[in-house]
Amino acid sequence: MASGVPGGIRAPFGVGCAAACPPPPVDCKPPSPVLDFGYGKTASRAADHIICRCYVVAEDVIRRAIADHQLKAVEEVTAVTRAGGGCSSCWDDIQVILNGVWGKPFPRDVPDSLGLSSAQRRALIVKLLDADITPLFDRNGLQVQLVDVSGDRVVMRFFGRGVGSQAASFLSLKRYLVYRMTDTVGHKMNLVELNVLEALAP
């Protein structure tokens, strides 16, 4: 790879090339930027269907990430692949892919078979965070950000001491959080930790 070029991006012809390197033909076009998102795939060929143009993420890369990590929300896809992390204009396209894999989600204001809508669950969890969880986490040098609530999945991001580690205190706080959310909503809630997904991003 040519020096001075960001990792994962192929330089256009002439950048960092030795003086002896002949110039490309007049009608030769530079190759497309290449970003390697793992999963054995790069978004570089003309045949690829690019979903996110900010980060050059192809549809099959997104589909592989969804299958590998059971991703069910746009925010989760963004955390793993970076797709949608730029201008966000591709969020609707990512949601269409998710709908094709998992089916169209319930509208947020429509109760599901358990009698609660995602909006109602979110409201209950927000009250819980304000009254109980946030003060407890503050005392332990941690902050929690509620990103999304969809069905029984609660997408959160953590900041502060011990995040991303196997520290017993951090794990205990997360277990308590899940227990309290489950108790508050009235059925099992599952925590999706964006920090873990973001660690998989290239």
N, C-alpha and C positions, 0 to 999 in steps of 0.2 A: 504494500500500500504506500502511496506517495506520502512523504513527510509533510506535516502541516495541514493535513486533511483530517477532519473529525472522524473518529472511529465509526465504522459501519457505513461511511458514505464514500462512494467511488468518485475520484476526481475526474473532471472532464479532461479530454485530450489536451495535452500541453502543460497541465498543472503538475509541477514537480518532476517533469520529464527531463531526462538528461539531454545535454545539448546535441548529442548524436542521434536522438530520437527524431525520425522524420515527421513532418507535420502531416495531419490527416488529409485525405483527399478533400477537394472543395465541397463535394456533395455528401461528405460523411458527417452524420449528426452525432453529437456526444451521447454517451449512454445515459439512461435515466439514473437518478440517484438510487442507491441500493441501501436499504435498511434491513438488517437481519434481525427478525423478531423471534428467533428460535423456532422450535417445532419443525426444524429441518426445512425452512422455507424462507425465501427472500422475495420481496415485492419488486421485481425488476423487469420482468418480461412483459412485452406488449399484450400478451394474452391474459395477464392477470387483471381481475376486476378490482380496481383500486376503490376502496370505500373512503378511507381517510387520506386526503391529499396533503394535509399538513405534515403527517408523519409517514406517508407512503405505505399504508397498511392495506393489504389485499383482503378480499372477502374470505378466501380460504384460510388465511391466517387467523381471522376472527372466528371462523367456524371451528378450527382446530382448538383454539383457546377455550371456547365455550364447551366443547366436548371434554377436553382434558381436565378442566377445573370446575365444571358444572356451574358456569356463570349464568345468571338469570336477570341481570340488570345492566343498563348501559354503563353505569358507574363502575361496575365490576369489570366489564370488557375494557374500559379505558384504563383501569388500574393495571391490567395484565399486558395489554398490547399497545397502549398509548392512543389507540384510535379514539377520536372524539376529544382529545385533550388539547387541541389547538383552538380553532375558531368555533368548534362544536356544531358546525353546519351538517355534519354527517350523523348526528344523534338519531334522527328519524330513520336513516338507513340501517343503523346498528339495531334499532328497535325492531325493524322489519325482520332482520335476520333472527333475532331472539324469538320473535313471534312464530317464525317458521319452525324453529326447533322445539319450543316449549308450549306453543299455543298463545293466543292473545290473552294478556292478563286481564283480570277483573278491573273495571273502572274503579278508581280510587274511592269513589263515593258510593259504591254499590256493595252492600253486605254479601259475603260469601256464604258457604254452607254452614259456617260456624256462627253466623249472625253478626259479624263485624266487618266493616269496610277497612281498607288499608288506611284511609284517612282517620277513622276512629281509633285504630290501633296506634297510629302515630301520635294522636292527641294524648292518649293515655300514657304513652312512653315519654313524651315531652314533659308531662306533669311529674312523672316518676323521676326523671333526670333532675328537674329543678328542685324537687323536694328532698330527694334522698341521695341519688347517685353522684351528682356534681359536687355537693359538699364533701362526701366521703372521698371521692377521687382527689379533690383539691388538697385534703389533708395528707394525702399520700403522694403529692407531687405529680399528679396526672390530670389530664383533661380528656374529655370524650366529645367527639363531634358526631351528631346524628345526621347521616347522609340521606337515608331512604328507608322506608318501611313498605314492604310489598308482601302481602300474605303473611306467612310465618317467618319471613326473612327480614332481619334488621341489619342494615348496612351501616357500619360505624368506622370511624378513624380515631386512633388514640395518639396522644402526645404526652411526652414527659418521661419520668424515670421508669426504666425497666421495659419500655415498649419494645416489642420484637424479641424479647429474651424469654427464657424459661424460668425467670425468677418466681419463686413460690408466691410472693406477695402480689405480683401482677396477675398471675394465673388465678389466685384466689379471688381477686377483685373482679375478674372477668366472669368467673363462675357465679359469684354473687349477683352480678349484673344480669346474667341470663336467668337466674332463679327469680329475681325480682320482676323482670319483664314478663316472664311466664306467669307468675302469680298475679300480676297486675292485669294482664290481658285475658287470662282465664284459660289459656291453652299454651302448649309448648311453642316457644319462640326460639329461632336459631340465629345466632350472631354470625354475621359475615364481616370479617375484619379486613378493611381495605389495606391496612399496613402489610398484611401477609401477601395479598395479591400484588401490591405494588412492588414487593421484593422480587417478583417473578419477571417484571418488565425489563426489557433490554437496556 
